[in-house]
């Protein structure tokens, strides 16, 4: 969430939460990305 709220210095990742998406939408994005992780053994 920190990167979505603050951007990523030195990269092309701008601030998103509060400008483009809400904090709730940011968490939805994180959950969507986590859904593609391989299960831990």
MOWO-V81582 format. One record per residue. N is the residue number from 1. RES is the residue in one letter. OMEGA is omega in whole degrees, 0 to 359 (999 if undefined). D_FIRST is the distance of its C-alpha to the first C-alpha in Angstrom with 2 decimals. Layout:
# MOWO-V81582
N,RES,OMEGA,D_FIRST  N,RES,OMEGA,D_FIRST
This chain:
# MOWO-V81582
1,X,183,0.00  2,X,181,3.81  3,X,178,5.50  4,X,181,5.13  5,X,188,6.18  6,X,186,8.56  7,X,179,9.71  8,X,183,11.21  9,X,178,14.61  10,X,178,17.55  11,X,178,16.21  12,X,182,16.37  13,X,179,12.64  14,X,175,12.78  15,X,181,10.63  16,X,184,9.89  17,X,180,8.61  18,X,178,11.90  19,X,183,13.98  20,X,181,13.94  21,X,176,11.93  22,X,178,11.35  23,X,177,8.46  24,X,178,10.30  25,X,176,10.54  26,X,178,6.88  27,X,177,7.10  28,X,178,10.40  29,X,180,9.43  30,X,179,7.51  31,X,178,10.70  32,X,180,12.90  33,X,180,12.00  34,X,180,12.44  35,X,182,15.72  36,X,178,17.20  37,X,173,17.00  38,X,178,20.44  39,X,176,21.37  40,X,180,21.88  41,X,999,25.57
